[in-house]
Amino acid sequence: MWYVSTRGMAPRVDFEGVLFSGYASDGGLFIPEELPQLGRETLHKWSTLSYPGLVKELCALFIGPELIARDDLHGTSGDTGSAAIESVQEAKNVDIIVLLLKGHCSKIQELQMTPVLKENVHVFEVEGNSDELDEPIKAVFADVDFVKEHSLMSLNSINWSRVLVQTAHHFFAYFRCAPSMDTDPLPPVEVVVPTGAAGNLAAGCIAQKMGLPIHLVATVNHNDIIHRTIQQGDFSLSKAVKPTLASAMDIQVPYNMERIFWLLSGSDSQVTRALMEHFERTQTLSLPRELHSK
């Protein structure tokens, strides 16, 4: 399977290429060039699988050659950092660098990350908010030569692999909540998605496009750019990020909305590029009526 940039100006890459990268060279995010379409028979078969078995089947549709281990750079507002550390702290060929936002993680989240004493785990406390932290990380991954020299990858939802695995959440939830798998058509299920950077929301959109009959409901806190986008077509920054108890949702620039715009525009990279470049210049964006209606 090939992966393309949402902005359409970068070379397409295979899964290994997209895994060991962040942003595409044109500033866009990688996404599959085509999404597999799943029939009722496949969905019925998948409904009998365990969660690990479901993830394996889903990943088999998107992953090609075997992969090699690399270094990992990850900025966190709490949730991903501890999970990423746990997953790699015993790995021999992987170093992880976690940038921990000062004052934006709960005490429990800090204690899940800071006491880890492993040679391959490096946790640094940094100032700012999630959106401000994304800027230097984006700059690092935009330097293609630097990324290759140091074998860097990201474990947050900039990286397609994170969104891919999150897609399994929606399939698994559907199979557990659907009243029956024997009807034709299959019954719809409403999935409520707490939303920050919109990675899980993008995963839900991908599951929909693959044929899963779900209806997505995005929930936000005071940082409501996604609510305004969905309700009013207003993808514009507020004056400031408002700290809340749900720190992982304290985000003003939900970068995965770019993937959603690409999906809803019918894979139109020209439209997506124009929208995102306008947003980056002005920090405001009014969605075209045709796109907003979807």
C-alpha positions in Angstrom: 0.0 0.0 0.0 1.1 3.5 -0.8 0.8 6.6 1.4 0.4 10.2 0.2 0.5 13.6 1.8 -2.8 15.4 2.4 -1.3 18.3 0.6 -0.3 16.3 -2.5 3.1 17.8 -3.1 5.3 15.2 -1.5 6.4 11.8 -3.0 4.3 8.9 -2.0 5.9 6.3 0.3 5.4 2.8 1.6 4.5 1.9 5.2 8.1 1.9 6.3 8.6 5.3 4.9 5.5 6.7 6.6 6.3 5.0 9.9 9.8 6.5 10.1 8.7 10.0 9.4 6.6 12.8 10.8 5.1 15.4 8.6 5.5 15.0 4.8 8.0 17.2 3.1 5.2 19.5 1.9 4.0 20.1 5.5 1.0 17.7 5.1 0.2 14.5 7.0 0.5 11.0 5.5 -2.6 9.0 4.8 -3.3 5.9 2.7 -3.7 6.6 -1.0 -6.7 4.3 -1.1 -8.7 2.8 1.8 -9.7 -0.9 1.8 -13.4 -1.5 1.5 -14.8 -4.1 3.9 -17.9 -6.1 3.1 -20.5 -7.5 5.5 -18.8 -10.9 5.4 -15.5 -9.5 6.6 -17.1 -7.4 9.3 -19.0 -10.4 10.5 -15.7 -12.4 10.7 -13.9 -9.7 12.5 -16.7 -9.4 15.1 -15.6 -12.8 16.5 -12.0 -11.8 17.1 -10.2 -10.7 20.2 -8.9 -7.2 20.3 -5.3 -8.2 19.5 -6.6 -10.4 16.7 -8.6 -7.6 15.3 -5.6 -5.2 15.4 -3.6 -7.9 13.6 -6.2 -8.2 10.8 -6.5 -4.5 10.4 -2.8 -3.8 10.3 -2.3 -6.6 7.7 -4.3 -4.4 5.3 -1.9 -1.5 5.7 1.5 -2.8 6.5 4.0 -4.2 4.1 7.6 -5.2 4.8 9.1 -5.9 8.2 10.2 -2.8 10.1 13.4 -1.9 11.9 13.8 -0.2 15.2 14.5 3.5 15.5 14.7 6.4 18.0 11.5 8.1 19.0 10.7 11.7 19.7 7.4 12.5 21.4 5.8 15.5 23.0 3.0 14.8 25.5 0.3 16.4 27.5 0.0 13.3 29.6 -1.7 10.3 28.0 0.7 9.1 25.3 4.0 9.7 27.1 3.5 7.0 29.8 2.1 4.5 27.3 5.0 5.1 24.9 7.6 4.7 27.7 6.0 1.5 28.8 6.0 0.0 25.3 9.7 0.7 24.6 11.6 0.7 28.0 12.8 -2.8 27.6 13.6 -2.5 23.9 17.3 -2.8 23.0 17.3 -0.8 19.8 14.9 2.0 20.6 15.5 5.2 22.5 12.6 7.4 23.5 12.6 11.2 24.1 9.5 12.5 25.9 8.9 16.2 26.2 6.7 16.6 29.3 4.6 19.8 29.5 5.2 21.6 32.8 2.0 22.2 34.6 -0.2 20.5 32.0 -0.1 16.9 33.2 -1.7 15.4 36.3 0.5 14.3 39.2 -0.3 10.7 38.3 0.8 11.2 34.7 4.0 12.8 35.8 4.7 9.9 38.2 4.1 7.4 35.4 6.9 9.0 33.4 9.5 10.8 35.6 10.6 7.9 37.8 11.5 5.6 35.0 15.3 4.9 35.2 16.2 3.2 31.9 19.1 4.0 29.7 16.9 4.3 26.6 14.2 6.6 28.3 14.8 10.3 28.3 12.1 12.6 29.8 12.5 16.4 29.7 10.1 18.9 31.3 9.3 21.9 29.0 7.3 25.0 29.2 4.4 26.0 27.0 1.2 24.3 25.9 0.5 21.4 23.5 0.2 23.6 20.5 3.4 25.5 21.3 5.2 22.2 21.8 4.0 20.9 18.4 5.9 23.7 16.6 9.6 22.6 17.4 8.6 19.0 16.9 7.1 19.8 13.5 10.3 21.7 12.6 12.5 18.7 13.6 10.5 16.3 11.4 10.5 18.8 8.5 14.3 18.4 8.4 14.3 15.2 6.3 18.1 14.8 6.4 18.2 15.3 10.2 15.4 12.7 10.6 17.3 10.2 8.5 20.6 10.8 10.2 19.2 10.2 13.7 16.6 7.6 12.7 13.7 9.6 14.3 10.0 8.7 14.4 7.0 10.0 16.4 4.5 8.1 18.4 1.8 10.7 18.6 -0.9 11.0 16.0 1.3 13.0 13.6 2.4 9.5 12.7 0.0 7.4 10.6 0.7 4.3 12.6 -0.9 5.8 15.7 -4.1 6.6 13.8 -4.1 3.1 12.2 -4.1 1.4 15.5 -6.7 3.8 16.9 -9.0 2.7 14.0 -9.2 -0.7 15.7 -10.9 1.0 18.7 -13.9 1.9 16.5 -14.2 -1.6 15.0 -13.9 -3.2 18.4 -16.4 -0.9 20.1 -18.9 -1.4 17.2 -18.7 -5.2 17.5 -19.3 -5.0 21.2 -22.2 -2.5 21.0 -24.0 -3.5 17.8 -27.3 -5.2 18.7 -26.9 -7.7 15.9 -24.4 -8.7 13.2 -27.0 -10.7 11.3 -29.1 -7.9 9.9 -28.7 -6.4 6.4 -27.8 -3.6 6.4 -25.8 -3.7 9.7 -27.2 -1.4 12.4 -25.5 1.9 13.1 -23.8 2.6 16.4 -23.0 6.1 17.8 -19.5 6.5 19.0 -18.6 9.4 21.3 -15.0 10.5 20.9 -13.2 12.8 23.5 -11.1 14.9 21.2 -7.9 16.8 21.5 -5.6 16.6 18.4 -8.4 14.6 16.7 -6.4 11.5 16.0 -9.1 9.2 17.3 -11.7 11.2 15.4 -9.7 10.8 12.2 -9.5 7.1 12.9 -13.3 7.0 13.2 -13.7 8.7 9.9 -11.3 6.2 8.3 -13.4 3.3 9.8 -16.5 4.9 8.4 -14.9 5.1 4.9 -13.9 1.5 5.2 -17.5 0.5 5.6 -18.1 0.5 9.4 -21.6 1.9 10.1 -20.8 4.3 13.0 -22.0 7.8 13.7 -19.3 9.9 15.3 -19.8 12.5 18.1 -16.8 14.7 19.0 -16.7 16.0 22.6 -14.4 18.8 23.7 -13.7 21.0 26.8 -13.4 24.8 26.9 -10.9 24.5 24.0 -13.7 24.1 21.5 -12.2 24.6 18.0 -13.5 21.2 16.8 -17.0 22.0 18.2 -17.0 25.3 16.3 -15.7 23.6 13.1 -18.4 20.9 13.1 -21.3 23.2 14.2 -20.4 26.4 12.3 -17.6 25.6 9.9 -15.3 27.9 11.9 -11.8 26.4 12.1 -10.2 29.4 13.9 -7.9 29.8 16.9 -9.2 31.2 20.2 -7.2 33.8 22.0 -5.5 31.3 24.3 -5.5 27.6 25.4 -7.6 27.2 28.6 -6.1 24.7 31.0 -8.5 22.1 32.2 -8.5 18.8 34.1 -8.5 17.0 30.8 -5.0 18.2 29.7 -4.8 15.9 26.7 -7.8 17.8 25.2 -6.3 21.3 25.9 -5.4 21.8 22.2 -6.2 24.7 19.8 -4.6 23.3 16.7 -6.0 19.7 16.2 -3.7 18.8 13.4 -5.6 15.6 12.5 -8.4 17.7 11.2 -6.2 18.0 8.1 -6.7 14.3 7.5 -10.4 14.6 8.1 -10.6 17.5 5.6 -8.8 15.4 3.0 -11.1 12.4 3.6 -14.3 14.5 3.4 -13.2 16.4 0.4 -12.9 13.2 -1.6 -9.1 12.9 -1.2 -8.7 16.4 -2.8 -5.2 17.4 -1.9 -5.4 20.7 -3.7 -8.4 21.8 -1.6 -6.8 20.5 1.6 -3.5 22.3 0.9 -5.3 25.6 0.2 -7.3 25.3 3.4 -4.4 24.5 5.6 -2.1 27.1 4.1 -4.8 29.7 4.6 -5.2 28.6 8.3 -1.4 28.7 8.9 -1.1 32.2 7.5 -4.2 33.7 9.2 -5.0 31.3 12.1 -8.6 31.5 10.9 -10.5 29.4 8.4 -14.2 29.3 7.3 -14.9 25.9 5.7 -16.4 25.9 2.3 -20.2 25.0 2.5 -19.8 21.8 0.5 -17.1 20.5 2.8 -18.8 21.6 6.0 -22.0 19.9 5.0 -20.2 16.5 5.0 
